[in-house]
Amino acid sequence: MKVSTRVEYGLIALTDIVIHSENGGSVSAPDIAQRENISHKYLEQILLLLRQAGFITAQKGIKGGYSLTVSPEEISLSDVLNALDSNILAGMDEESGENKGLASAIKSCFWNRINENMNSYTEGLKLSDFAEQCRHSISDNWDMYII
């Protein structure tokens, strides 16, 4: 499956905000861009989409930045994916006509099942759990040296 950079960076940005805004703080776009090696200009466009979808709010000023509008426990990954790309979780269109050949059977038996599983998985996965999995994965990748 191919996922657009808008979706990939949107998930990265939102997860970064969850991880780095603990205790009610906000996270600046330049900090996200630097930590995650994303173009600041492109990141601002993605953050605008996330703001329009109602996931984050922007605060201006010295201590400004972005913070979640609701708890990450209330946001499912399917909501985020659909806000960033309305086609990513969309089902395949049904073919018109009487063609019920092998192509139709494969679509029904394979592609539609994959889509159903992906929808089910992302609907059940909350942003809080996703962020915790990412945080755990990051900490597992750190090498520890004792001198």
N, C-alpha and C positions, 0 to 999 in steps of 0.2 A: 504494500500500500504506500502511496506517495502522500505525504503530508506537506502542506505549504509552509514556508518559513513563517508566515503570519501566525499559523496555528502553533507551530513549534515555539516561536519566540513568545507568543502570548501565554502559553503554558509555563514557560520558563519565567517570564516576568511575574505572573500571578503567584507562582510557587515561591519565587524570591521574596515577594511582598509578604506572604504568609510567614516564611521562615525568619525574615529580618524585621518584622513589625510587631514582634512579641511585646507585651506590656503596653499595647495601644499606641506605639510609635508609628511614624510614617517613614517611607522609604523614597529616596529621591531617584529620579530617572537617571541622572548621571552615575549614581552609585550602582544601580542595576546594570546599566550599560557597561560599566567598567568590570564589574564582577563577572558578568556573563559573556563578555566580549561581543556585544551587540552594538550596531550603529545607533548612536543616541537619537538621531533624526528618525530612523525607522522605528525605533522603540517608542518614541512619542506618538507615532501614528497608531501603533498597536495599543498603547495605553489609552488612547482616545476611544478605540473600539470597546475596550474593557470598561471604560467610564460610561459610554453610551448604553452598554448592556446592564449597567447598574451594579457591577461587581466591586468597583473601586471609586474612590472620591479623591479629588486633588485638593491640596492645601498649599496656598502660596505663602511665601515668607522664608525667613532664615531656617526655621525648623519645618519647612513645608516638605511636601512629597506626596506619596500615594499611600492610601490605607484602604482596607476592605470596608465595604459598607455594611456587610453582614458577617456573621461568624462563618469561618471556613467549613464548619460542620453542616451548614445550610446550603452549600454550593456543591452541586454534583458536577463531575467532569463532563457529562453530556451537555449540561447547560453552557459550560465554557466553550466546548468544541463547537456547539451550534452557534454561539455568538461570534466566534472567530471565522467560521466557515459553515454556512448553512447546508452545504452539500456533503460534508464529511460523514455524517451518520444517516444520510438519506438512503432509503431503500432503492433498489434498482427498479426502473419503470417496467411495468408489465407490457409484454409485446401484444400488439393488437393483431387481430386475425386469428386464423385457425391453426397457426404453426405450433404444433406441440411436439416437435422433434427433439433430438438429442440436446441441442443448444438450450431449449427451454427447460428440459429436465436438469441439465447441469446448473443452470441459473437457479432453479428451485432447490436442488439438493445441496449445492455448494455455496454459491455467492450469497443467496438470501440467508442461509444459516449462519455464515460468517458475519453478515451484517446484524442479524438478530443477536448473536453472542456479543458483538462489540457494543451494541446499544444497551444490552442488559448489563454488561460490565461497567460501562461508563455511567449509567444511571445509578448504579449501586455504589460507585466509588465517590466518596466525598473529598473535597479539596483538602480538608484537614488530614485525612488518611493518606492521600497522595503525597502531600508535603512531608509527612512523617516518613513515608517510604523513601522519598528522595533524600531527606536528611540522613537517614540511616545508611543509604547507599553511599552517600558522600563520605560519611565518617568511616565506612568500611574500606574505602579506597585510599585513605590516608596511611602512609607508612609511619610507623613509630620507631624512632631510634632512641636508644638509651645510651647515654655516654657516661 
